[in-house]
Amino acid sequence: PTRVRVLELDAAHESPRADEARLLATKNHIPIQPLPEPRAEGSFSHGRGRGRPLGDGPAERMESVAARIAPWSPGNFEDWREGLDLARGPLVLALDQVTDQGNLGAILRSAEFFGVAGVLLPRDRNAQPNAATLRASQGALLFLDILPVTNLSRALEELKEDGFWIVGSALEGRNHFSDVDPSLPRVLCLGSEDRGLRRLTREHCDFLVRVQGRGLTESLNVGAFAALALHSLTR
């Protein structure tokens, strides 16, 4: 279901993009309203519009489409767990002390792109979704089940009881992604940039995977690794 509640259009500046948005809004019974004047002049929230510039003038007018969306809200882990279809071999993502907001946004964008069934996010010592995350994820976090958990270790235990296999990233890992049966429910655990996975998280892992590069750099940025790992686990 769409999260868009109202579509705003600047009627004075038509474009194919605006026409497409109007048709989609009408099809989905979404109200259409005039775009407020400050926005029509390119002044979007935080001064960082995401539209395309129109023309070469100093005002650099932004393409005149905006949407008001329903507020983001976190999911409930237990409710989400009960609704999982394990027969589909869902892939879940668990983040362990990923504190950089930009990395979190990039990871969530990759998670949505590859169809992750849910993202476990510890409440402490971990970046939490905010406006910066929304921008970095290009809005992808709005379409994900993001599940705050107080105790990540306990959450992983419960998922293992449900039949999930836990895959962790570690420099000392000896497994390959091909070792993991893609038909089984899986959880991919990603740790912090500097310390990796915590000991308790690591102990829950059935597989520890390391990607071996060809250059001198020892490892990938966690955001880049997330995209690579999710691609490998969903092939």
C-alpha positions as a Markdown table, in Angstrom:
| # | Residue | x | y | z |
|---|---|---|---|---|
| 1 | Pro | 0.0 | 0.0 | 0.0 |
| 2 | Thr | 1.2 | 3.5 | -0.8 |
| 3 | Arg | 2.5 | 5.8 | 1.9 |
| 4 | Val | 1.7 | 8.9 | -0.1 |
| 5 | Arg | -1.1 | 10.9 | 1.5 |
| 6 | Val | -1.1 | 14.0 | -0.7 |
| 7 | Leu | 0.5 | 14.9 | -4.0 |
| 8 | Glu | 1.5 | 18.5 | -4.5 |
| 9 | Leu | 2.0 | 19.9 | -8.0 |
| 10 | Asp | 3.1 | 23.3 | -9.3 |
| 11 | Ala | 0.5 | 23.9 | -12.0 |
| 12 | Ala | 2.5 | 26.7 | -13.6 |
| 13 | His | 5.4 | 24.4 | -14.5 |
| 14 | Glu | 4.2 | 21.3 | -16.2 |
| 15 | Ser | 6.5 | 18.4 | -17.2 |
| 16 | Pro | 6.2 | 14.7 | -18.2 |
| 17 | Arg | 7.3 | 13.8 | -14.6 |
| 18 | Ala | 4.4 | 15.9 | -13.2 |
| 19 | Asp | 1.9 | 14.3 | -15.7 |
| 20 | Glu | 3.0 | 10.8 | -14.7 |
| 21 | Ala | 2.7 | 11.7 | -11.0 |
| 22 | Arg | -0.8 | 13.1 | -11.5 |
| 23 | Leu | -1.9 | 9.9 | -13.3 |
| 24 | Leu | -0.5 | 7.7 | -10.6 |
| 25 | Ala | -2.2 | 9.8 | -7.9 |
| 26 | Thr | -5.6 | 9.7 | -9.6 |
| 27 | Lys | -5.3 | 5.9 | -10.1 |
| 28 | Asn | -4.5 | 5.4 | -6.4 |
| 29 | His | -7.2 | 7.9 | -5.2 |
| 30 | Ile | -4.6 | 10.2 | -3.7 |
| 31 | Pro | -5.6 | 13.9 | -3.3 |
| 32 | Ile | -3.8 | 16.5 | -5.4 |
| 33 | Gln | -3.1 | 19.9 | -4.1 |
| 34 | Pro | -1.2 | 23.0 | -5.4 |
| 35 | Leu | 2.5 | 23.0 | -4.5 |
| 36 | Pro | 3.1 | 25.8 | -1.8 |
| 37 | Glu | 4.9 | 28.8 | -3.3 |
| 38 | Pro | 8.1 | 28.5 | -1.2 |
| 39 | Arg | 8.5 | 24.9 | -2.5 |
| 40 | Ala | 7.7 | 26.0 | -6.1 |
| 41 | Glu | 10.7 | 28.3 | -5.9 |
| 42 | Gly | 13.0 | 25.3 | -5.1 |
| 43 | Ser | 13.1 | 25.8 | -1.3 |
| 44 | Phe | 12.5 | 22.3 | -0.1 |
| 45 | Ser | 13.0 | 21.0 | 3.5 |
| 46 | His | 16.6 | 21.4 | 4.7 |
| 47 | Gly | 17.4 | 23.2 | 1.5 |
| 48 | Arg | 18.1 | 19.9 | -0.2 |
| 49 | Gly | 15.6 | 19.3 | -2.9 |
| 50 | Arg | 15.8 | 16.0 | -4.7 |
| 51 | Gly | 14.2 | 17.0 | -8.0 |
| 52 | Arg | 16.0 | 17.8 | -11.2 |
| 53 | Pro | 17.0 | 21.4 | -11.9 |
| 54 | Leu | 15.0 | 23.1 | -14.7 |
| 55 | Gly | 16.8 | 25.6 | -16.8 |
| 56 | Asp | 20.1 | 27.4 | -16.3 |
| 57 | Gly | 19.0 | 30.5 | -14.4 |
| 58 | Pro | 20.3 | 31.5 | -11.0 |
| 59 | Ala | 17.2 | 30.4 | -9.2 |
| 60 | Glu | 17.7 | 26.8 | -10.4 |
| 61 | Arg | 14.0 | 26.0 | -10.1 |
| 62 | Met | 13.4 | 22.4 | -9.1 |
| 63 | Glu | 11.0 | 20.1 | -10.9 |
| 64 | Ser | 7.6 | 20.9 | -9.4 |
| 65 | Val | 6.4 | 17.7 | -7.8 |
| 66 | Ala | 6.3 | 16.9 | -4.1 |
| 67 | Ala | 4.5 | 14.3 | -1.9 |
| 68 | Arg | 3.4 | 14.3 | 1.7 |
| 69 | Ile | 3.8 | 10.8 | 3.1 |
| 70 | Ala | 2.6 | 8.9 | 6.2 |
| 71 | Pro | 5.1 | 9.2 | 9.1 |
| 72 | Trp | 7.6 | 6.4 | 9.4 |
| 73 | Ser | 7.1 | 4.1 | 12.4 |
| 74 | Pro | 9.1 | 1.1 | 13.6 |
| 75 | Gly | 7.7 | -2.4 | 13.5 |
| 76 | Asn | 7.2 | -4.8 | 16.4 |
| 77 | Phe | 9.6 | -7.7 | 16.3 |
| 78 | Glu | 7.2 | -10.3 | 17.8 |
| 79 | Asp | 4.3 | -9.4 | 15.5 |
| 80 | Trp | 6.6 | -9.4 | 12.5 |
| 81 | Arg | 8.1 | -12.7 | 13.5 |
| 82 | Glu | 4.6 | -14.3 | 13.7 |
| 83 | Gly | 3.8 | -13.1 | 10.2 |
| 84 | Leu | 6.9 | -14.5 | 8.4 |
| 85 | Asp | 6.4 | -17.1 | 5.7 |
| 86 | Leu | 9.4 | -19.3 | 6.4 |
| 87 | Ala | 8.7 | -21.5 | 3.3 |
| 88 | Arg | 9.8 | -18.6 | 1.1 |
| 89 | Gly | 13.3 | -18.6 | 2.6 |
| 90 | Pro | 13.2 | -15.0 | 3.8 |
| 91 | Leu | 16.5 | -13.1 | 4.2 |
| 92 | Val | 16.7 | -10.8 | 7.2 |
| 93 | Leu | 19.4 | -8.2 | 8.0 |
| 94 | Ala | 20.7 | -7.6 | 11.5 |
| 95 | Leu | 23.0 | -4.6 | 12.3 |
| 96 | Asp | 25.4 | -4.7 | 15.2 |
| 97 | Gln | 26.7 | -1.3 | 16.3 |
| 98 | Val | 26.5 | 0.4 | 12.9 |
| 99 | Thr | 26.7 | 4.0 | 14.2 |
| 100 | Asp | 27.3 | 6.0 | 11.0 |
| 101 | Gln | 24.1 | 7.5 | 9.7 |
| 102 | Gly | 25.2 | 7.6 | 6.1 |
| 103 | Asn | 26.2 | 3.9 | 6.3 |
| 104 | Leu | 22.8 | 3.1 | 7.8 |
| 105 | Gly | 21.0 | 4.8 | 5.0 |
| 106 | Ala | 23.1 | 3.1 | 2.3 |
| 107 | Ile | 22.5 | -0.3 | 3.9 |
| 108 | Leu | 18.8 | 0.3 | 4.1 |
| 109 | Arg | 18.7 | 1.3 | 0.5 |
| 110 | Ser | 20.4 | -2.0 | -0.5 |
| 111 | Ala | 18.2 | -4.0 | 1.9 |
| 112 | Glu | 15.0 | -2.7 | 0.2 |
| 113 | Phe | 16.5 | -3.2 | -3.3 |
| 114 | Phe | 17.2 | -6.9 | -2.6 |
| 115 | Gly | 13.9 | -7.6 | -0.9 |
| 116 | Val | 15.0 | -8.1 | 2.7 |
| 117 | Ala | 12.2 | -9.3 | 4.9 |
| 118 | Gly | 13.1 | -7.2 | 7.9 |
| 119 | Val | 16.0 | -5.3 | 9.5 |
| 120 | Leu | 16.9 | -5.9 | 13.2 |
| 121 | Leu | 18.2 | -2.7 | 14.7 |
| 122 | Pro | 19.5 | -2.6 | 18.3 |
| 123 | Arg | 18.1 | 0.3 | 20.3 |
| 124 | Asp | 21.5 | 1.1 | 21.9 |
| 125 | Arg | 24.9 | 1.8 | 20.3 |
| 126 | Asn | 23.4 | 1.8 | 16.9 |
| 127 | Ala | 22.4 | 4.6 | 14.5 |
| 128 | Gln | 18.6 | 5.1 | 14.4 |
| 129 | Pro | 16.5 | 6.2 | 11.4 |
| 130 | Asn | 16.0 | 9.9 | 11.1 |
| 131 | Ala | 15.8 | 12.6 | 8.3 |
| 132 | Ala | 19.4 | 12.0 | 7.3 |
| 133 | Thr | 18.8 | 8.3 | 7.0 |
| 134 | Leu | 15.8 | 8.9 | 4.9 |
| 135 | Arg | 17.8 | 11.0 | 2.5 |
| 136 | Ala | 20.7 | 8.6 | 2.4 |
| 137 | Ser | 18.4 | 5.7 | 1.8 |
| 138 | Gln | 16.6 | 7.6 | -1.0 |
| 139 | Gly | 13.4 | 6.9 | 0.8 |
| 140 | Ala | 13.9 | 3.1 | 0.9 |
| 141 | Leu | 13.5 | 2.9 | 4.7 |
| 142 | Leu | 9.8 | 3.7 | 4.2 |
| 143 | Phe | 9.3 | 0.4 | 2.5 |
| 144 | Leu | 11.2 | -1.8 | 5.0 |
| 145 | Asp | 10.1 | -3.5 | 8.2 |
| 146 | Ile | 12.6 | -1.9 | 10.6 |
| 147 | Leu | 12.5 | -3.7 | 13.9 |
| 148 | Pro | 14.1 | -2.1 | 17.0 |
| 149 | Val | 15.3 | -4.8 | 19.5 |
| 150 | Thr | 16.6 | -4.3 | 23.0 |
| 151 | Asn | 18.7 | -7.5 | 22.9 |
| 152 | Leu | 20.1 | -8.5 | 19.5 |
| 153 | Ser | 21.5 | -11.7 | 20.9 |
| 154 | Arg | 18.2 | -12.8 | 22.2 |
| 155 | Ala | 16.4 | -11.9 | 18.9 |
| 156 | Leu | 18.9 | -14.0 | 17.0 |
| 157 | Glu | 18.3 | -16.9 | 19.4 |
| 158 | Glu | 14.6 | -16.7 | 18.7 |
| 159 | Leu | 15.1 | -16.6 | 14.9 |
| 160 | Lys | 17.3 | -19.7 | 15.2 |
| 161 | Glu | 14.6 | -21.4 | 17.0 |
| 162 | Asp | 12.3 | -20.6 | 14.0 |
| 163 | Gly | 14.8 | -22.3 | 11.6 |
| 164 | Phe | 16.9 | -19.3 | 10.5 |
| 165 | Trp | 20.6 | -19.7 | 9.8 |
| 166 | Ile | 22.9 | -16.9 | 10.9 |
| 167 | Val | 25.5 | -15.5 | 8.5 |
| 168 | Gly | 28.1 | -13.0 | 9.9 |
| 169 | Ser | 30.8 | -11.0 | 8.3 |
| 170 | Ala | 34.3 | -11.3 | 9.8 |
| 171 | Leu | 37.8 | -10.8 | 8.6 |
| 172 | Glu | 38.7 | -14.2 | 10.0 |
| 173 | Gly | 35.7 | -15.8 | 8.2 |
| 174 | Arg | 36.4 | -19.1 | 6.4 |
| 175 | Asn | 33.0 | -19.5 | 4.6 |
| 176 | His | 31.8 | -18.3 | 1.2 |
| 177 | Phe | 28.3 | -17.1 | 0.4 |
| 178 | Ser | 27.9 | -20.2 | -1.8 |
| 179 | Asp | 28.1 | -22.3 | 1.4 |
| 180 | Val | 24.7 | -20.9 | 2.5 |
| 181 | Asp | 21.6 | -22.7 | 1.1 |
| 182 | Pro | 19.5 | -19.9 | -0.6 |
| 183 | Ser | 16.3 | -21.8 | 0.1 |
| 184 | Leu | 16.6 | -21.5 | 3.9 |
| 185 | Pro | 15.6 | -18.6 | 6.1 |
| 186 | Arg | 18.8 | -16.6 | 6.7 |
| 187 | Val | 19.9 | -13.6 | 8.8 |
| 188 | Leu | 22.9 | -11.5 | 7.6 |
| 189 | Cys | 24.7 | -9.9 | 10.5 |
| 190 | Leu | 26.9 | -6.8 | 9.8 |
| 191 | Gly | 29.1 | -5.2 | 12.5 |
| 192 | Ser | 30.7 | -1.9 | 13.1 |
| 193 | Glu | 33.4 | -0.4 | 10.9 |
| 194 | Asp | 36.1 | -0.6 | 13.5 |
| 195 | Arg | 35.2 | -3.6 | 15.7 |
| 196 | Gly | 33.1 | -5.8 | 13.6 |
| 197 | Leu | 30.5 | -8.1 | 15.2 |
| 198 | Arg | 30.4 | -8.3 | 19.0 |
| 199 | Arg | 31.4 | -11.6 | 20.6 |
| 200 | Leu | 27.8 | -12.7 | 21.5 |
| 201 | Thr | 26.6 | -11.9 | 18.0 |
| 202 | Arg | 29.5 | -13.8 | 16.5 |
| 203 | Glu | 28.8 | -16.8 | 18.7 |
| 204 | His | 25.3 | -17.1 | 17.2 |
| 205 | Cys | 26.7 | -17.3 | 13.6 |
| 206 | Asp | 26.5 | -20.6 | 11.7 |
| 207 | Phe | 28.6 | -19.1 | 8.9 |
| 208 | Leu | 31.4 | -16.5 | 9.1 |
| 209 | Val | 32.0 | -15.0 | 5.7 |
| 210 | Arg | 34.9 | -12.9 | 4.4 |
| 211 | Val | 35.2 | -11.3 | 1.0 |
| 212 | Gln | 38.7 | -11.6 | -0.3 |
| 213 | Gly | 39.8 | -8.7 | -2.4 |
| 214 | Arg | 42.7 | -8.4 | -4.9 |
| 215 | Gly | 44.1 | -5.1 | -3.7 |
| 216 | Leu | 45.9 | -3.9 | -0.5 |
| 217 | Thr | 42.8 | -2.6 | 1.2 |
| 218 | Glu | 41.9 | -5.1 | 3.9 |
| 219 | Ser | 38.1 | -4.7 | 3.8 |
| 220 | Leu | 35.1 | -2.9 | 2.4 |
| 221 | Asn | 33.1 | -0.1 | 3.9 |
| 222 | Val | 30.1 | -1.8 | 5.7 |
| 223 | Gly | 27.7 | -0.1 | 3.3 |
| 224 | Ala | 29.5 | -1.5 | 0.3 |
| 225 | Phe | 29.8 | -4.9 | 1.9 |
| 226 | Ala | 26.1 | -4.9 | 2.6 |
| 227 | Ala | 25.3 | -4.5 | -1.1 |
| 228 | Leu | 27.7 | -7.2 | -2.1 |
| 229 | Ala | 26.6 | -9.6 | 0.6 |
| 230 | Leu | 22.9 | -9.1 | -0.1 |
| 231 | His | 23.4 | -9.6 | -3.8 |
| 232 | Ser | 25.4 | -12.8 | -3.2 |
| 233 | Leu | 22.7 | -14.2 | -0.8 |
| 234 | Thr | 19.8 | -13.5 | -3.2 |
| 235 | Arg | 21.4 | -14.8 | -6.4 |
